[in-house]
Amino acid sequence: MTTDSAASTRHRGQRPFGIALYTFLWIVCRAIAVSVFGFRVRFAQPMPLQGGLLVLSTHQSHLDPLLLGLASPRRLSSLARKSLYDWKLFAAIISILDAIPIDRDASAIAGLRAIIGRLHHGVGVVIFPEGTRSRDGSLGEIKAGFVIAARRSGVPIMPVAIVGAWECWERSWKFPRPGRIRLEFGQMITPQEVAQMTDAELVASCRARLESLDAMARQLLQRSRM
């Protein structure tokens, strides 16, 4: 994967101003993440630069969507409450970041439809299967909603564990604090593998992968502190 190909994938279909603003924000945020949070990323295999992709991530803090965007060689979409669009400047920023607006009171079906639509159009979409941020930094219950998106879209699933973000921004804190954060991306689950599993088997497989990635990320993060 070359820098040029990754950049072109991030900006495909964007206007020049959007490209410039996204690039500026990416560079600034990446520099902050590395200097303030010791941001580190590792991939078990290259992330595909084209085609729909379901990124299945653990969820530790408000930083997670941004961290995933900084780690990825391609643009990733994630759900964002429509109330966040009330502030025009922030609305412009999250629109450039390709967020998927959804009403807070909307049904889960509406959210899934939005996700599946993006996946069918070749977009990489982030899903947090726990449904909410972790209360203590550990992996919570994996909900099965992502299974519908995976089956109906026919795209691969790439699991990723985020470790350290909870320690930098616990649920009760108003603002993040310096620390060390690591993202560990695992091997993809292909559409063919998804088709061969029952819903329960797919949920169990994804949970096992996320647990393994979480443990590996914690081990590597601990080594980096020594």
N, CA, C and O of each residue as an XYZ file, in Angstrom:
904
protein
N       0.846     -1.184      0.000
C       0.000      0.000      0.000
C       0.879      1.232      0.000
O       1.697      1.395      0.906
N       0.743      2.088     -0.966
C       1.519      3.308     -1.046
C       0.757      4.442     -0.396
O      -0.461      4.377     -0.226
N       1.498      5.496     -0.031
C       0.860      6.662      0.573
C      -0.119      7.299     -0.388
O      -1.202      7.725      0.014
N       0.262      7.369     -1.681
C      -0.611      7.983     -2.680
C      -1.915      7.221     -2.831
O      -2.982      7.828     -2.923
N      -1.839      5.873     -2.857
C      -3.057      5.082     -3.040
C      -3.966      5.203     -1.831
O      -5.187      5.271     -1.973
N      -3.373      5.231     -0.635
C      -4.182      5.395      0.573
C      -4.848      6.756      0.594
O      -6.015      6.883      0.965
N      -4.096      7.777      0.193
C      -4.656      9.129      0.182
C      -5.795      9.246     -0.816
O      -6.818      9.866     -0.526
N      -5.621      8.646     -2.003
C      -6.672      8.734     -3.017
C      -7.918      7.995     -2.564
O      -9.031      8.403     -2.896
N      -7.749      6.907     -1.805
C      -8.895      6.170     -1.286
C      -9.643      7.000     -0.251
O     -10.874      6.996     -0.225
N      -8.909      7.709      0.602
C      -9.558      8.555      1.596
C     -10.399      9.651      0.949
O     -11.462     10.008      1.456
N      -9.914     10.186     -0.179
C     -10.517     11.386     -0.732
C     -11.387     11.154     -1.957
O     -11.841     12.120     -2.570
N     -11.637      9.899     -2.336
C     -12.411      9.642     -3.535
C     -13.790     10.288     -3.422
O     -14.513     10.065     -2.450
N     -14.151     11.102     -4.443
C     -15.468     11.717     -4.483
C     -15.598     12.984     -3.662
O     -16.692     13.543     -3.574
N     -14.512     13.458     -3.054
C     -14.568     14.652     -2.231
C     -14.184     15.896     -3.028
O     -13.397     15.822     -3.972
N     -14.747     17.041     -2.637
C     -14.386     18.306     -3.252
C     -13.031     18.765     -2.709
O     -12.616     18.335     -1.633
N     -12.332     19.651     -3.465
C     -11.003     20.096     -3.035
C     -10.967     20.656     -1.621
O     -10.047     20.352     -0.862
N     -11.975     21.487     -1.246
C     -11.977     22.050      0.105
C     -12.109     20.949      1.150
O     -11.424     20.965      2.173
N     -13.000     19.991      0.882
C     -13.177     18.883      1.816
C     -11.912     18.062      1.959
O     -11.566     17.628      3.058
N     -11.212     17.845      0.838
C      -9.956     17.095      0.868
C      -8.921     17.832      1.711
O      -8.250     17.234      2.552
N      -8.801     19.145      1.474
C      -7.809     19.942      2.193
C      -8.101     19.967      3.691
O      -7.190     19.818      4.506
N      -9.379     20.158      4.055
C      -9.736     20.218      5.467
C      -9.547     18.868      6.138
O      -9.038     18.791      7.257
N      -9.957     17.796      5.454
C      -9.784     16.460      6.022
C      -8.302     16.165      6.247
O      -7.914     15.668      7.304
N      -7.473     16.477      5.238
C      -6.036     16.226      5.343
C      -5.431     17.014      6.501
O      -4.624     16.488      7.267
N      -5.829     18.279      6.621
C      -5.325     19.118      7.711
C      -5.717     18.533      9.064
O      -4.878     18.399      9.956
N      -7.003     18.184      9.215
C      -7.472     17.627     10.479
C      -6.781     16.306     10.793
O      -6.443     16.036     11.945
N      -6.574     15.487      9.769
C      -5.942     14.178      9.968
C      -4.515     14.352     10.463
O      -4.098     13.681     11.407
N      -3.763     15.249      9.833
C      -2.367     15.477     10.219
C      -2.275     16.019     11.642
O      -1.467     15.549     12.443
N      -3.109     17.011     11.950
C      -3.077     17.617     13.281
C      -3.481     16.609     14.352
O      -2.803     16.476     15.371
N      -4.581     15.904     14.122
C      -5.075     14.943     15.111
C      -4.122     13.767     15.283
O      -3.947     13.263     16.392
N      -3.509     13.333     14.194
C      -2.553     12.233     14.285
C      -1.341     12.656     15.120
O      -0.865     11.890     15.958
N      -0.851     13.857     14.894
C       0.290     14.359     15.658
C      -0.049     14.457     17.144
O       0.770     14.118     17.998
N      -1.266     14.925     17.448
C      -1.699     15.019     18.840
C      -1.821     13.630     19.457
O      -1.403     13.412     20.595
N      -2.394     12.692     18.705
C      -2.581     11.332     19.216
C      -1.249     10.671     19.548
O      -1.126      9.986     20.564
N      -0.258     10.875     18.696
C       1.057     10.267     18.921
C       1.755     10.914     20.115
O       2.332     10.220     20.952
N       1.704     12.242     20.192
C       2.434     12.949     21.245
C       1.744     12.866     22.609
O       2.413     12.746     23.635
N       0.420     12.929     22.623
C      -0.313     12.945     23.891
C      -0.689     11.546     24.366
O      -0.668     11.266     25.564
N      -1.034     10.668     23.422
C      -1.528      9.342     23.787
C      -0.596      8.198     23.383
O      -0.973      7.032     23.506
N       0.608      8.506     22.907
C       1.528      7.442     22.506
C       0.881      6.483     21.531
O       1.085      5.272     21.615
N       0.102      7.019     20.606
C      -0.751      6.255     19.688
C       0.048      5.244     18.866
O       0.994      5.610     18.169
N      -0.341      3.968     18.953
C       0.304      2.902     18.193
C      -0.760      2.012     17.551
O      -1.826      1.786     18.125
N      -0.455      1.513     16.353
C      -1.405      0.691     15.589
C      -0.669     -0.490     14.976
O       0.479     -0.362     14.549
N      -1.337     -1.649     14.933
C      -0.770     -2.802     14.229
C      -1.887     -3.558     13.512
O      -2.972     -3.754     14.061
N      -1.604     -3.978     12.275
C      -2.546     -4.743     11.464
C      -2.037     -6.168     11.284
O      -0.864     -6.373     10.971
N      -2.917     -7.158     11.481
C      -2.554     -8.546     11.213
C      -2.486     -8.807      9.716
O      -1.768     -9.704      9.274
N      -3.225     -8.033      8.936
C      -3.195     -8.100      7.482
C      -3.595     -6.731      6.950
O      -4.263     -5.972      7.653
N      -3.201     -6.397      5.721
C      -3.543     -5.078      5.185
C      -5.055     -4.888      5.110
O      -5.791     -5.809      4.756
N      -5.500     -3.707      5.439
C      -6.912     -3.369      5.285
C      -7.192     -3.108      3.808
O      -6.464     -2.338      3.181
N      -8.228     -3.727      3.231
C      -8.557     -3.448      1.823
C      -8.915     -1.982      1.637
O      -9.645     -1.403      2.442
N      -8.399     -1.390      0.575
C      -8.610      0.033      0.338
C      -9.899      0.325     -0.413
O     -10.347      1.471     -0.452
N     -10.498     -0.696     -1.009
C     -11.717     -0.497     -1.784
C     -12.764     -1.528     -1.379
O     -12.441     -2.589     -0.845
N     -14.028     -1.190     -1.644
C     -15.123     -2.109     -1.356
C     -15.631     -1.955      0.064
O     -14.926     -1.460      0.943
N     -16.862     -2.386      0.273
C     -17.460     -2.312      1.598
C     -16.669     -3.106      2.617
O     -16.158     -4.185      2.316
N     -16.569     -2.571      3.820
C     -15.827     -3.227      4.901
C     -16.497     -2.885      6.221
O     -16.778     -1.721      6.506
N     -16.750     -3.914      7.025
C     -17.344     -3.722      8.340
C     -16.239     -3.824      9.386
O     -15.681     -4.899      9.607
N     -15.929     -2.709     10.022
C     -14.898     -2.679     11.061
C     -15.590     -2.843     12.409
O     -16.342     -1.971     12.844
N     -15.327     -3.965     13.061
C     -15.983     -4.313     14.321
C     -15.029     -3.983     15.463
O     -14.001     -4.638     15.630
N     -15.372     -2.970     16.242
C     -14.426     -2.442     17.226
C     -14.945     -2.495     18.654
O     -16.139     -2.331     18.905
N     -14.021     -2.727     19.590
C     -14.348     -2.530     20.992
C     -14.550     -1.031     21.220
O     -14.102     -0.210     20.420
N     -15.228     -0.682     22.318
C     -15.612      0.724     22.518
C     -15.260      1.163     23.933
O     -15.909      0.759     24.898
N     -14.217      2.001     24.048
C     -13.747      2.425     25.362
C     -14.052      3.877     25.699
O     -14.255      4.209     26.867
N     -14.088      4.751     24.690
C     -14.254      6.173     25.000
C     -14.782      6.946     23.797
O     -14.957      6.397     22.709
N     -15.034      8.246     24.024
C     -15.446      9.130     22.933
C     -14.346      9.273     21.882
O     -14.614      9.702     20.760
N     -13.124      8.921     22.234
C     -12.005      9.050     21.299
C     -12.043      8.002     20.192
O     -11.408      8.181     19.154
N     -12.771      6.921     20.395
C     -12.664      5.745     19.526
C     -12.905      6.011     18.043
O     -12.086      5.586     17.229
N     -13.990      6.694     17.641
C     -14.173      6.935     16.201
C     -13.011      7.706     15.581
O     -12.592      7.421     14.459
N     -12.494      8.687     16.328
C     -11.360      9.463     15.832
C     -10.115      8.591     15.727
O      -9.391      8.662     14.734
N      -9.861      7.767     16.743
C      -8.692      6.888     16.731
C      -8.733      5.925     15.550
O      -7.713      5.682     14.905
N      -9.903      5.383     15.270
C     -10.047      4.458     14.147
C      -9.798      5.168     12.825
O      -9.189      4.604     11.915
N     -10.269      6.403     12.721
C     -10.020      7.175     11.510
C      -8.552      7.480     11.314
O      -8.062      7.479     10.185
N      -7.838      7.743     12.411
C      -6.411      8.033     12.329
C      -5.597      6.783     12.024
O      -4.534      6.861     11.408
N      -6.101      5.624     12.460
C      -5.373      4.374     12.243
C      -5.571      3.812     10.847
O      -4.707      3.106     10.329
N      -6.707      4.123     10.239
C      -7.096      3.478      8.984
C      -6.463      4.135      7.759
O      -6.327      5.358      7.712
N      -6.074      3.323      6.761
C      -5.565      3.870      5.502
C      -6.682      4.322      4.565
O      -6.407      4.799      3.464
N      -7.939      4.177      4.988
C      -9.080      4.592      4.174
C     -10.091      5.303      5.061
O     -10.039      5.202      6.287
N     -11.011      6.022      4.428
C     -12.061      6.706      5.179
C     -13.000      5.681      5.805
O     -13.356      4.685      5.175
N     -13.391      5.931      7.034
C     -14.341      5.078      7.729
C     -15.513      5.919      8.217
O     -15.324      7.028      8.716
N     -16.721      5.390      8.073
C     -17.924      6.056      8.569
C     -18.354      5.419      9.881
O     -18.121      4.233     10.115
N     -18.981      6.215     10.729
C     -19.584      5.683     11.944
C     -20.836      6.492     12.245
O     -20.996      7.602     11.736
N     -21.720      5.948     13.066
C     -22.968      6.629     13.396
C     -22.712      7.859     14.258
O     -21.830      7.849     15.117
N     -23.484      8.917     14.026
C     -23.402     10.134     14.835
C     -24.808     10.655     15.087
O     -25.617     10.734     14.164
N     -25.101     11.009     16.334
C     -26.428     11.534     16.665
C     -26.701     12.820     15.890
O     -25.810     13.656     15.736
N     -27.925     12.977     15.404
C     -28.279     14.180     14.646
C     -28.158     15.446     15.493
O     -27.957     16.537     14.959
N     -28.281     15.300     16.807
C     -28.160     16.470     17.677
C     -26.773     17.097     17.586
O     -26.603     18.284     17.866
N     -25.777     16.293     17.193
C     -24.423     16.824     17.046
C     -24.323     17.800     15.883
O     -23.371     18.576     15.798
N     -25.311     17.761     14.983
C     -25.302     18.636     13.814
C     -25.882     20.018     14.123
O     -25.913     20.886     13.251
N     -26.344     20.226     15.363
C     -26.926     21.518     15.720
C     -25.881     22.631     15.714
O     -26.195     23.788     15.432
N     -24.632     22.269     16.029
C     -23.541     23.240     15.991
C     -22.937     23.187     14.593
O     -22.352     22.177     14.201
N     -23.080     24.267     13.848
C     -22.758     24.256     12.423
C     -21.306     23.891     12.129
O     -21.032     23.132     11.199
N     -20.369     24.432     12.923
C     -18.961     24.139     12.671
C     -18.681     22.659     12.882
O     -18.016     22.016     12.070
N     -19.203     22.125     13.996
C     -18.982     20.709     14.273
C     -19.695     19.852     13.240
O     -19.194     18.797     12.851
N     -20.867     20.303     12.792
C     -21.605     19.576     11.758
C     -20.787     19.490     10.479
O     -20.761     18.450      9.821
N     -20.116     20.589     10.127
C     -19.286     20.593      8.922
C     -18.131     19.614      9.056
O     -17.788     18.912      8.105
N     -17.527     19.572     10.252
C     -16.374     18.693     10.466
C     -16.785     17.230     10.394
O     -16.141     16.445      9.699
N     -17.859     16.846     11.108
C     -18.233     15.435     11.109
C     -18.816     15.008      9.766
O     -18.791     13.826      9.426
N     -19.340     15.965      9.002
C     -19.803     15.635      7.652
C     -18.618     15.299      6.760
O     -18.672     14.355      5.971
N     -17.549     16.074      6.888
C     -16.333     15.799      6.124
C     -15.750     14.451      6.533
O     -15.177     13.740      5.707
N     -15.898     14.098      7.819
C     -15.412     12.813      8.306
C     -16.365     11.674      7.950
O     -16.163     10.537      8.375
N     -17.412     11.982      7.165
C     -18.320     10.974      6.620
C     -19.118     10.246      7.695
O     -19.339      9.038      7.606
N     -19.551     10.992      8.716
C     -20.390     10.396      9.749
C     -21.770     10.082      9.185
O     -22.209     10.703      8.217
N     -22.451      9.113      9.799
C     -23.799      8.730      9.396
C     -24.774      9.307     10.415
O     -24.852      8.795     11.531
N     -25.531     10.370     10.067
C     -26.438     10.989     11.044
C     -27.636     10.097     11.338
O     -28.211      9.492     10.434
N     -28.006     10.023     12.618
C     -29.156      9.214     12.999
C     -29.795      9.829     14.239
O     -29.100     10.303     15.137
N     -31.129      9.817     14.280
C     -31.839     10.337     15.445
C     -31.534      9.483     16.664
O     -31.438      8.259     16.573
N     -31.383     10.143     17.808
C     -31.102      9.413     19.037
C     -32.228      8.439     19.370
O     -31.988      7.351     19.893
N     -33.473      8.847     19.057
C     -34.634      8.013     19.374
C     -35.018      7.082     18.225
O     -36.029      6.384     18.297
N     -34.208      7.076     17.166
C     -34.523      6.223     16.017
C     -34.369      4.753     16.390
O     -33.624      4.406     17.306
N     -35.076      3.909     15.675
C     -35.003      2.483     15.948
C     -33.675      1.912     15.476
O     -32.976      2.510     14.658
N     -33.346      0.742     16.011
C     -32.120      0.066     15.593
C     -32.177     -0.269     14.109
O     -31.147     -0.309     13.436
N     -33.386     -0.509     13.600
C     -33.548     -0.844     12.181
C     -33.096      0.318     11.302
O     -32.463      0.107     10.268
N     -33.423      1.549     11.714
C     -33.012      2.723     10.935
C     -31.500      2.824     10.869
O     -30.936      3.133      9.819
N     -30.846      2.562     11.991
C     -29.390      2.595     12.007
C     -28.788      1.525     11.122
O     -27.828      1.779     10.395
N     -29.351      0.324     11.182
C     -28.854     -0.776     10.353
C     -29.045     -0.484      8.872
O     -28.173     -0.787      8.057
N     -30.178      0.101      8.526
C     -30.422      0.441      7.119
C     -29.374      1.428      6.611
O     -28.871      1.299      5.495
N     -29.053      2.418      7.450
C     -28.044      3.407      7.057
C     -26.686      2.747      6.869
O     -25.962      3.054      5.922
N     -26.347      1.844      7.771
C     -25.059      1.148      7.692
C     -24.999      0.264      6.454
O     -24.019      0.298      5.710
N     -26.046     -0.526      6.232
C     -26.070     -1.435      5.082
C     -26.003     -0.655      3.776
O     -25.342     -1.080      2.828
N     -26.690      0.491      3.725
C     -26.635      1.328      2.529
C     -25.225      1.783      2.222
O     -24.799      1.743      1.068
N     -24.493      2.216      3.239
C     -23.103      2.638      3.034
C     -22.242      1.459      2.581
O     -21.419      1.595      1.677
N     -22.435      0.321      3.204
C     -21.641     -0.859      2.843
C     -21.880     -1.260      1.391
O     -20.940     -1.628      0.687
N     -23.122     -1.192      0.941
C     -23.447     -1.519     -0.451
C     -22.789     -0.551     -1.427
O     -22.565     -0.896     -2.587
N     -22.477      0.659     -0.964
C     -21.828      1.659     -1.812
C     -20.304      1.629     -1.665
O     -19.616      2.555     -2.095
N     -19.787      0.565     -1.059
C     -18.338      0.395     -0.988
C     -17.649      1.189      0.094
O     -16.448      1.442      0.009
N     -18.396      1.589      1.120
C     -17.828      2.391      2.207
C     -17.374      1.485      3.351
O     -17.975      0.440      3.600
N     -16.316      1.891      4.039
C     -15.897      1.219      5.256
C     -16.667      1.800      6.427
O     -16.661      3.014      6.630
N     -17.333      0.948      7.203
C     -18.198      1.414      8.291
C     -17.768      0.783      9.609
O     -17.490     -0.414      9.682
N     -17.718      1.613     10.652
C     -17.385      1.146     11.998
C     -18.658      0.804     12.759
O     -19.620      1.572     12.760
N     -18.652     -0.357     13.405
C     -19.728     -0.730     14.325
C     -19.095     -1.082     15.663
O     -18.109     -1.816     15.723
N     -19.677     -0.549     16.741
C     -19.265     -0.914     18.095
C     -20.296     -1.910     18.622
O     -21.355     -1.494     19.092
N     -20.018     -3.211     18.557
C     -21.039     -4.218     18.873
C     -21.472     -4.237     20.336
O     -22.498     -4.831     20.668
N     -20.695     -3.589     21.219
C     -21.123     -3.507     22.613
C     -22.291     -2.535     22.771
O     -23.030     -2.597     23.753
N     -22.451     -1.635     21.796
C     -23.571     -0.708     21.816
C     -23.353      0.540     22.643
O     -24.094      1.511     22.493
N     -22.356      0.540     23.511
C     -22.060      1.693     24.352
C     -20.623      1.605     24.826
O     -19.976      0.567     24.690
N     -20.126      2.703     25.385
C     -18.759      2.708     25.893
C     -18.626      1.813     27.130
O     -19.552      1.681     27.931
N     -17.450      1.210     27.257
C     -17.171      0.354     28.405
C     -17.212      1.162     29.698
O     -16.795      2.320     29.731
N     -17.718      0.542     30.757
C     -17.775      1.218     32.053
C     -16.468      1.092     32.822
O     -16.176      1.911     33.693
N     -15.677      0.066     32.503
C     -14.435     -0.146     33.252
C     -13.237     -0.480     32.363
O     -12.179     -0.854     32.868
N     -13.393     -0.349     31.053
C     -12.295     -0.639     30.138
C     -12.278     -2.057     29.617
O     -11.517     -2.370     28.701
N     -13.114     -2.932     30.192
C     -13.157     -4.321     29.739
C     -14.188     -4.486     28.624
O     -15.032     -3.617     28.409
N     -14.105     -5.614     27.920
C     -15.034     -5.901     26.834
C     -16.392     -6.290     27.397
O     -16.490     -7.183     28.239
N     -17.436     -5.620     26.930
C     -18.781     -5.909     27.398
C     -19.477     -6.954     26.539
O     -18.845     -7.635     25.731
N     -20.780     -7.071     26.724
C     -21.577     -8.020     25.943
C     -21.585     -7.617     24.469
O     -21.762     -6.445     24.135
N     -21.392     -8.601     23.595
C     -21.431     -8.360     22.153
C     -22.858     -8.579     21.667
O     -23.391     -9.685     21.757
N     -23.467     -7.528     21.157
C     -24.832     -7.631     20.642
C     -24.801     -8.087     19.185
O     -23.828     -7.844     18.472
N     -25.875     -8.750     18.750
C     -25.879     -9.429     17.450
C     -26.318     -8.556     16.284
O     -26.437     -9.059     15.167
N     -26.561     -7.274     16.500
C     -27.047     -6.423     15.418
C     -26.138     -6.375     14.209
O     -26.611     -6.268     13.077
N     -24.830     -6.454     14.438
C     -23.881     -6.385     13.321
C     -24.018     -7.568     12.377
O     -23.647     -7.476     11.207
N     -24.552     -8.685     12.879
C     -24.694     -9.888     12.052
C     -25.599     -9.602     10.857
O     -25.320    -10.042      9.742
N     -26.678     -8.868     11.091
C     -27.599     -8.524     10.003
C     -26.884     -7.700      8.947
O     -27.025     -7.959      7.752
N     -26.114     -6.706      9.384
C     -25.377     -5.857      8.441
C     -24.377     -6.673      7.640
O     -24.231     -6.472      6.434
N     -23.689     -7.592      8.304
C     -22.686     -8.413      7.620
C     -23.327     -9.328      6.587
O     -22.817     -9.465      5.475
N     -24.440     -9.954      6.947
C     -25.081    -10.904      6.029
C     -25.732    -10.192      4.841
O     -25.602    -10.644      3.703
N     -26.423     -9.094      5.095
C     -27.142     -8.416      4.013
C     -26.213     -7.644      3.078
O     -26.547     -7.428      1.913
N     -25.068     -7.233      3.573
C     -24.138     -6.473      2.729
C     -23.137     -7.370      2.016
O     -22.632     -7.020      0.949
N     -22.849     -8.536      2.610
C     -21.890     -9.450      1.990
C     -20.472     -8.916      1.951
O     -19.735     -9.171      0.999
N     -20.082     -8.167      2.990
C     -18.732     -7.598      3.037
C     -17.923     -8.298      4.128
O     -18.502     -8.909      5.026
N     -16.594     -8.218      4.062
C     -15.769     -8.809      5.120
C     -15.860     -8.015      6.417
O     -16.209     -6.835      6.427
N     -15.535     -8.699      7.507
C     -15.507     -8.081      8.835
C     -14.061     -8.021      9.304
O     -13.357     -9.031      9.283
N     -13.618     -6.848      9.726
C     -12.274     -6.709     10.296
C     -12.408     -6.304     11.764
O     -12.844     -5.190     12.057
N     -12.033     -7.206     12.703
C     -12.128     -6.867     14.124
C     -10.937     -6.025     14.580
O      -9.834     -6.148     14.049
N     -11.180     -5.169     15.570
C     -10.101     -4.343     16.118
C     -10.371     -4.077     17.595
O     -11.502     -3.801     17.995
N      -9.319     -4.163     18.389
C      -9.416     -3.852     19.815
C      -8.709     -2.534     20.097
O      -7.591     -2.300     19.638
N      -9.376     -1.686     20.854
C      -8.792     -0.425     21.309
C      -8.475     -0.576     22.791
O      -9.349     -0.924     23.585
N      -7.235     -0.315     23.162
C      -6.807     -0.458     24.555
C      -6.116      0.827     25.006
O      -5.305      1.396     24.275
N      -6.440      1.269     26.200
C      -5.818      2.466     26.757
C      -6.686      3.702     26.667
O      -6.466      4.668     27.397
N      -7.676      3.686     25.775
C      -8.529      4.866     25.599
C      -9.404      5.107     26.827
O      -9.689      6.254     27.171
N      -9.829      4.030     27.489
C     -10.657      4.195     28.687
C      -9.860      4.882     29.789
O     -10.384      5.746     30.492
N      -8.589      4.498     29.941
C      -7.748      5.129     30.956
C      -7.502      6.610     30.644
O      -7.256      7.409     31.547
N      -7.572      6.965     29.360
C      -7.374      8.365     28.965
C      -8.654      9.190     29.058
O      -8.608     10.411     29.201
N      -9.803      8.504     28.975
C     -11.070      9.260     29.009
C     -12.178      8.357     29.542
O     -12.946      7.779     28.773
N     -12.250      8.243     30.867
C     -13.302      7.452     31.488
C     -14.661      8.118     31.274
O     -14.742      9.312     30.986
N     -15.706      7.342     31.416
C     -17.061      7.832     31.121
C     -17.441      9.055     31.947
O     -18.173      9.920     31.463
N     -16.960      9.141     33.175
C     -17.359     10.232     34.065
C     -16.548     11.515     33.853
O     -16.875     12.556     34.424
N     -15.490     11.443     33.032
C     -14.643     12.621     32.826
C     -15.206     13.503     31.724
O     -15.781     13.012     30.753
N     -15.033     14.824     31.884
C     -15.473     15.756     30.848
C     -14.465     15.861     29.710
O     -14.836     16.104     28.562
N     -13.181     15.674     30.038
C     -12.135     15.826     29.037
C     -11.131     14.683     29.151
O     -10.982     14.095     30.222
N     -10.437     14.362     28.052
C      -9.435     13.293     28.090
C      -8.159     13.729     28.798
O      -7.900     14.920     28.968
N      -7.368     12.739     29.208
C      -6.079     12.989     29.851
C      -4.993     12.234     29.090
O      -5.286     11.261     28.397
N      -3.740     12.675     29.213
C      -2.647     11.979     28.510
C      -2.525     10.533     28.968
O      -2.872     10.198     30.100
N      -2.037      9.693     28.091
C      -1.849      8.281     28.398
C      -1.242      7.568     27.207
O      -0.585      8.183     26.368
N      -1.469      6.261     27.140
C      -0.957      5.471     26.024
C      -2.101      4.642     25.451
O      -2.831      3.976     26.186
N      -2.246      4.691     24.132
C      -3.352      4.006     23.452
C      -2.803      3.142     22.329
O      -1.906      3.547     21.589
N      -3.355      1.955     22.220
C      -2.941      1.034     21.155
C      -4.165      0.422     20.487
O      -5.144      0.078     21.150
N      -4.096      0.290     19.143
C      -5.133     -0.378     18.361
C      -4.541     -1.614     17.719
O      -3.487     -1.553     17.085
N      -5.222     -2.737     17.884
C      -4.765     -4.006     17.321
C      -5.839     -4.529     16.362
O      -6.923     -4.923     16.791
N      -5.529     -4.530     15.059
C      -6.453     -5.019     14.032
C      -6.168     -6.494     13.748
O      -5.011     -6.890     13.609
N      -7.222     -7.303     13.663
C      -7.058     -8.728     13.437
C      -7.315     -9.154     12.003
O      -7.568     -8.326     11.128
N      -7.247    -10.457     11.779
C      -7.535    -11.036     10.472
C      -9.015    -10.850     10.136
O      -9.879    -10.932     11.009
N      -9.287    -10.602      8.872
C     -10.669    -10.419      8.438
C     -11.437    -11.738      8.420
O     -10.868    -12.809      8.209
N     -12.738    -11.628      8.647
C     -13.665    -12.739      8.446
C     -14.307    -12.515      7.086
O     -14.973    -11.501      6.877
N     -14.117    -13.435      6.171
C     -14.605    -13.257      4.804
C     -16.112    -13.489      4.723
O     -16.681    -14.136      5.602
N     -16.765    -12.972      3.685
C     -18.197    -13.231      3.503
C     -18.498    -14.727      3.419
O     -19.547    -15.178      3.879
N     -17.579    -15.495      2.832
C     -17.770    -16.939      2.735
C     -17.778    -17.578      4.128
O     -18.579    -18.473      4.399
N     -16.891    -17.120      5.000
C     -16.858    -17.643      6.365
C     -18.113    -17.239      7.130
O     -18.653    -18.023      7.910
N     -18.571    -16.015      6.904
C     -19.805    -15.551      7.550
C     -20.978    -16.438      7.152
O     -21.793    -16.812      7.996
N     -21.062    -16.777      5.862
C     -22.174    -17.584      5.353
C     -22.189    -18.987      5.945
O     -23.247    -19.609      6.038
N     -21.026    -19.488      6.346
C     -20.926    -20.850      6.864
C     -21.255    -20.945      8.353
O     -21.370    -22.046      8.891
N     -21.409    -19.794      9.024
C     -21.672    -19.795     10.459
C     -23.118    -19.422     10.760
O     -23.743    -18.662     10.020
N     -23.636    -19.959     11.844
C     -24.925    -19.496     12.347
C     -24.713    -18.129     13.000
O     -23.578    -17.709     13.223
N     -25.812    -17.445     13.303
C     -25.685    -16.144     13.959
C     -24.931    -16.267     15.281
O     -24.049    -15.462     15.582
N     -25.288    -17.281     16.063
C     -24.639    -17.473     17.363
C     -23.152    -17.771     17.197
O     -22.325    -17.281     17.966
N     -22.818    -18.573     16.195
C     -21.412    -18.899     15.950
C     -20.623    -17.666     15.522
O     -19.471    -17.492     15.920
N     -21.243    -16.810     14.711
C     -20.558    -15.604     14.253
C     -20.317    -14.651     15.420
O     -19.234    -14.078     15.540
N     -21.312    -14.481     16.271
C     -21.144    -13.621     17.443
C     -20.039    -14.167     18.340
O     -19.193    -13.412     18.819
N     -20.046    -15.486     18.567
C     -19.031    -16.105     19.420
C     -17.638    -15.969     18.817
O     -16.669    -15.705     19.529
N     -17.542    -16.150     17.498
C     -16.253    -16.027     16.819
C     -15.713    -14.604     16.921
O     -14.527    -14.401     17.183
N     -16.583    -13.626     16.716
C     -16.150    -12.226     16.788
C     -15.746    -11.855     18.207
O     -14.777    -11.124     18.410
N     -16.484    -12.354     19.181
C     -16.119    -12.060     20.569
C     -14.756    -12.658     20.903
O     -13.926    -12.013     21.544
N     -14.530    -13.901     20.461
C     -13.246    -14.549     20.730
C     -12.098    -13.776     20.091
O     -11.036    -13.623     20.693
N     -12.313    -13.291     18.876
C     -11.274    -12.520     18.189
C     -11.015    -11.197     18.909
O      -9.864    -10.799     19.089
N     -12.081    -10.522     19.316
C     -11.914     -9.254     20.020
C     -11.212     -9.456     21.358
O     -10.379     -8.639     21.751
N     -11.541    -10.534     22.057
C     -10.881    -10.829     23.327
C      -9.393    -11.086     23.118
O      -8.559    -10.607     23.887
N      -9.063    -11.848     22.066
C      -7.665    -12.147     21.765
C      -6.893    -10.883     21.396
O      -5.769    -10.680     21.856
N      -7.498    -10.037     20.566
C      -6.848     -8.786     20.166
C      -6.685     -7.850     21.359
O      -5.663     -7.176     21.492
N      -7.692     -7.812     22.222
C      -7.628     -6.982     23.418
C      -6.475     -7.429     24.320
O      -5.718     -6.603     24.829
N      -6.351     -8.742     24.511
C      -5.279     -9.275     25.352
C      -3.907     -8.967     24.756
O      -2.981     -8.597     25.476
N      -3.782     -9.123     23.437
C      -2.513     -8.839     22.771
C      -2.156     -7.363     22.891
O      -1.012     -7.019     23.189
N      -3.136     -6.492     22.658
C      -2.881     -5.053     22.749
C      -2.462     -4.656     24.160
O      -1.577     -3.818     24.334
N      -3.092     -5.250     25.160
C      -2.733     -4.938     26.546
C      -1.316     -5.403     26.862
O      -0.563     -4.716     27.552
N      -0.966     -6.576     26.348
C       0.380     -7.101     26.581
C       1.439     -6.191     25.951
O       2.442     -5.865     26.584
N       1.207     -5.786     24.704
C       2.158     -4.922     24.011
C       2.210     -3.532     24.645
O       3.272     -2.913     24.713
N       1.062     -3.051     25.107
C       1.029     -1.745     25.759
C       1.799     -1.788     27.075
O       2.494     -0.836     27.431
N       1.666     -2.896     27.788
C       2.386     -3.053     29.048
C       3.891     -3.092     28.809
O       4.657     -2.503     29.571
N       4.315     -3.782     27.755
C       5.744     -3.845     27.432
C       6.298     -2.465     27.116
O       7.424     -2.138     27.491
N       5.505     -1.660     26.426
C       5.974     -0.327     26.033
C       6.144      0.595     27.233
O       6.841      1.607     27.146
N       5.511      0.252     28.352
C       5.617      1.081     29.554
C       6.823      0.716     30.401
O       7.192      1.457     31.313
N       7.442     -0.425     30.104
C       8.584     -0.881     30.902
C       9.851     -0.098     30.553
O      10.910     -0.349     31.128
